[in-house]
Amino acid sequence: MDTTTLTSQSYLTFRLADELFAANVSKVLPILELPKITKIPRAPAKLRGVINQRATELPDIARSKNGVAGADVGAGKALSVVVPRFGPVVLKSRSRKDPDTSDTAHWMLDICEQEKIGRLNFDSVGVGAGVVSTLKKAVRKFKIERYAINTGVEPTSREWPDERTSKERFGNLKAELCWLAREAIKRSHEYWLWLHKQDGGFNHKLDEIIVLDPEDATLAAQLSLVKWGRNEKGKIVIESKEALKKRSIPSPDYFDAFVLTFVDDDEGDISGIRFDTGDMDRGNRFRIGN
C-alpha cells in the first residue's frame, strides 16, 4: 500500500494591481517597508527612483551640468544615432536615416535642446565631418557646446588604478572611451550583485554606475557585440568595422554614440582649440561653437 507524505510549506502573498501572487518564503529576501523614493533626474517615466535599501548614505544624483549627448553620424542608408546621458542615467537613444547632413545636424541639436543637454560630442571623421559646418553656424536659445571628436587619435593622459596612463594602455582614444564604458557597466553589475547579496557584489556610488533605459534593447544588445584585443605593442584596441563585417555584424552605431558620452575634458586636451578648417584637417578634437 502506497503512502503519501504531506509536508507543509509557507508562502508570502502579495498583491500587484488586481492580482494576488505567492512566493515560497525560502526564496524571499528580508521584507522592508517602503522608504522614501529618491527620483533620478531625466530617468524614464517607468523608473520611479531609487531607495536606500541598506541604511547606507544615498548620494545626491544631481545630473551633471546640462548633460552630454554622444552622436554617431551615418551616411546614405546608415543610421545616425544620438545617445543622451545625465551622469549615471542614459536616456533612450534616438536614431534616423537621412543622407542630408545639414538636417541631421539640426536634428542632433533639437534633441539636445529638448532634453536641456548642454554638450554634444559627435564623431568628426568621415561622414561626421559633413555636419561640422551646420553645427558651427547654428544658433540656439539653449546653449549647446559642440565638440568634434576624432576617436582615432592618441588617448588622453588619464591615470588608471594600476598607475599606468591611457597612452600606455590603449592604442587610441576610442579604445580608452570603450574601456571607460566597460568599467562603468562592470560596476553596475557589481552593484546589482551587492543589492541581491550575491558573491562579487560591491556597493559602488550611484554616480559611478550606468542605468540604461529598459526599453533601449538595441543599445543594450550592441554593448556586448564589439570585441577588443591587443596590437603589436600590447595596447588595447577595439574591433574595427571591417572585422565586424566579417562576423556579419553591421556598424554598431548605438555603441559608438554611447561611448562618445565618456569624453572628459579633465583628463587630457580633448578640446579647447577653436574650430577652423585647418584644425579639422589635422585630425584634432575641438570645441566648435556654443
C-alpha positions in Angstrom: 0.0 0.0 0.0 1.4 3.3 -1.1 1.6 6.1 1.4 1.9 9.8 0.6 3.8 12.1 3.0 2.4 15.6 3.1 4.6 18.5 4.0 3.5 21.9 4.9 5.2 25.0 3.3 4.9 28.7 4.0 4.3 31.3 1.3 4.4 35.0 1.2 1.5 36.5 -0.6 1.4 40.0 -2.1 -0.8 41.9 -4.5 0.2 43.7 -7.7 -2.6 45.8 -9.2 -5.6 43.4 -9.1 -3.7 40.1 -9.0 -2.6 38.1 -6.0 0.8 36.3 -6.1 2.6 33.9 -3.7 6.3 33.1 -3.2 7.9 30.4 -1.1 9.3 32.0 2.0 12.6 30.2 1.4 13.1 32.4 -1.7 12.2 35.7 0.0 14.9 38.2 1.0 14.2 40.4 4.0 10.9 42.2 3.8 11.3 46.0 4.0 8.9 48.8 4.5 8.8 51.1 1.5 11.2 54.0 2.4 11.4 57.4 0.7 11.9 57.1 -3.1 14.6 59.3 -4.5 13.9 60.4 -8.0 16.6 60.2 -10.6 16.8 63.3 -12.9 15.8 62.6 -16.5 15.1 58.9 -15.8 12.5 57.0 -17.9 8.9 57.6 -16.7 8.6 53.9 -15.6 11.5 54.3 -13.2 10.2 55.9 -10.1 13.6 56.3 -8.5 15.9 54.5 -6.1 15.7 53.6 -2.4 18.2 53.4 0.4 17.9 49.7 0.9 20.8 49.0 3.4 20.9 52.1 5.5 23.9 53.5 3.6 24.0 57.1 2.7 22.3 57.6 -0.7 24.4 60.1 -2.7 22.9 63.0 -4.5 22.3 62.0 -8.1 22.1 65.5 -9.4 22.6 65.4 -13.1 25.8 66.7 -14.5 25.8 70.2 -15.9 23.3 70.2 -18.7 24.1 66.5 -19.5 26.0 65.2 -22.5 25.0 63.6 -25.8 27.1 61.3 -28.0 26.3 61.3 -31.7 27.3 58.9 -34.4 26.6 60.3 -37.9 25.6 57.8 -40.6 25.8 58.1 -44.4 23.3 57.1 -47.0 21.1 54.2 -45.6 23.2 54.1 -42.4 21.7 55.3 -39.1 22.6 58.5 -37.3 22.3 57.9 -33.6 22.2 60.2 -30.5 22.5 58.8 -27.0 21.8 61.4 -24.2 23.3 60.8 -20.7 22.9 62.7 -17.4 25.5 61.3 -15.1 24.6 57.6 -14.5 21.2 57.8 -16.3 21.2 57.1 -20.0 18.1 58.2 -21.8 16.6 56.2 -24.6 18.7 56.6 -27.8 17.3 58.3 -30.9 18.0 57.3 -34.5 17.1 58.3 -38.0 18.1 57.6 -41.6 18.7 60.8 -43.6 21.6 61.4 -46.0 21.3 65.2 -45.6 24.0 66.0 -43.1 22.6 69.5 -42.5 19.2 68.2 -41.5 21.0 65.6 -39.3 23.0 68.3 -37.6 19.8 70.3 -36.7 18.1 67.0 -35.6 21.0 66.4 -33.2 20.7 70.0 -31.8 16.9 69.6 -31.5 17.4 66.6 -29.2 19.9 68.5 -27.1 17.6 71.5 -26.8 14.5 69.4 -25.9 16.4 67.5 -23.2 18.3 70.5 -22.0 21.6 68.9 -22.8 24.5 71.4 -22.8 27.2 69.4 -24.6 27.2 67.4 -27.8 30.1 65.1 -28.7 30.0 63.9 -32.3 32.3 61.9 -34.5 34.3 64.2 -36.8 35.7 61.6 -39.1 34.2 60.6 -42.5 30.5 61.5 -42.7 30.7 63.2 -39.4 32.8 66.0 -41.0 29.7 66.8 -43.1 27.8 68.2 -40.1 30.5 70.5 -38.9 29.6 73.5 -40.9 26.0 73.4 -39.8 26.9 72.8 -36.2 29.3 75.7 -36.3 26.8 78.2 -37.6 23.5 77.0 -36.0 22.3 79.4 -33.2 20.1 78.0 -30.5 18.4 79.7 -27.5 19.7 77.0 -25.2 23.5 77.0 -25.0 24.9 73.8 -26.5 28.6 73.3 -26.7 29.6 71.2 -29.7 32.7 69.0 -29.8 34.1 67.3 -32.8 35.8 64.1 -31.6 38.2 62.0 -33.7 38.4 58.7 -31.8 41.4 57.6 -33.9 43.8 59.9 -32.3 46.0 59.1 -29.3 44.5 58.5 -25.8 44.5 61.1 -23.0 46.8 61.4 -20.1 44.3 59.7 -17.7 46.0 57.7 -14.9 44.4 54.3 -14.1 44.5 52.4 -10.8 47.5 50.3 -11.9 49.3 53.7 -12.2 49.6 53.4 -16.0 48.3 56.1 -18.2 45.9 55.7 -21.1 48.7 56.4 -23.5 50.4 53.3 -22.1 47.3 51.1 -22.1 45.4 51.9 -25.2 46.0 52.1 -28.9 43.8 55.2 -29.5 41.1 57.4 -27.9 38.3 55.0 -29.0 39.8 52.1 -27.0 40.1 54.4 -23.9 36.5 55.5 -24.2 35.2 52.0 -24.7 37.1 50.9 -21.6 35.6 53.7 -19.6 32.2 52.5 -20.7 33.1 48.9 -19.9 34.3 49.7 -16.4 31.0 51.7 -15.7 28.9 48.7 -16.9 31.1 46.3 -14.8 30.5 48.5 -11.7 26.7 48.4 -12.4 26.8 44.6 -12.5 28.7 44.5 -9.2 26.2 46.9 -7.6 23.3 44.7 -8.7 25.1 41.7 -7.1 25.5 43.7 -3.9 21.9 44.6 -3.8 21.0 40.9 -4.1 23.6 39.7 -1.6 25.5 37.6 -4.2 29.2 36.9 -4.4 31.2 39.5 -6.3 28.9 42.4 -5.3 30.2 45.8 -4.3 28.4 48.9 -3.0 29.5 51.4 -5.7 28.4 55.0 -5.6 25.4 55.6 -7.7 27.2 58.2 -9.8 29.8 55.6 -10.8 27.3 53.2 -12.4 25.2 53.2 -15.6 21.4 52.9 -15.8 20.1 52.2 -19.2 16.6 52.7 -20.4 14.9 49.3 -20.1 13.3 49.8 -23.5 16.5 50.5 -25.3 17.1 47.0 -26.5 19.3 47.9 -29.5 21.8 49.8 -27.4 21.9 47.1 -24.8 22.5 44.4 -27.4 25.3 46.4 -29.2 27.2 46.8 -25.9 28.1 43.1 -26.0 28.9 42.8 -29.7 32.2 44.6 -30.2 35.3 42.7 -29.2 38.7 44.0 -28.0 42.2 42.8 -28.5 45.8 44.0 -28.4 48.0 45.5 -31.1 51.7 44.7 -31.8 52.7 46.9 -29.0 50.4 45.1 -26.5 48.0 48.0 -26.2 44.2 47.5 -26.1 42.4 48.2 -29.4 38.8 47.8 -30.4 37.5 45.6 -33.2 37.3 47.5 -36.5 34.2 47.8 -38.5 35.8 45.7 -41.2 36.4 42.9 -38.7 32.8 43.2 -37.6 31.6 42.9 -41.2 33.5 39.6 -41.5 31.4 38.4 -38.5 28.2 39.6 -40.3 27.7 42.3 -37.7 26.6 45.7 -39.1 28.1 49.0 -37.9 27.4 49.4 -34.1 26.1 53.0 -34.4 24.4 53.0 -31.0 27.5 51.6 -29.3 29.7 54.3 -31.0 27.3 57.1 -29.9 27.2 55.8 -26.3 31.0 55.7 -25.8 31.3 59.3 -27.0 29.4 60.4 -23.9 32.5 59.4 -21.9 34.8 62.1 -23.3 36.1 64.0 -20.4 37.9 67.3 -20.7 39.5 66.9 -17.3 41.7 64.0 -18.5 43.7 65.5 -21.3 43.4 68.0 -24.1 40.2 66.7 -25.6 39.1 70.1 -26.6 40.0 73.8 -26.2 41.1 74.6 -29.7 38.7 76.9 -31.5 37.4 75.1 -34.6 38.6 76.1 -38.1 39.1 74.1 -41.4 42.8 73.7 -41.0 42.4 72.2 -37.5 39.9 69.7 -38.9 42.4 68.6 -41.5 45.0 67.8 -38.7 42.6 65.4 -37.1 42.4 67.1 -33.8 39.4 67.2 -31.4 37.8 70.6 -30.8 35.1 72.7 -29.4 33.4 74.3 -32.4 30.8 76.7 -31.0 28.1 77.4 -28.5 
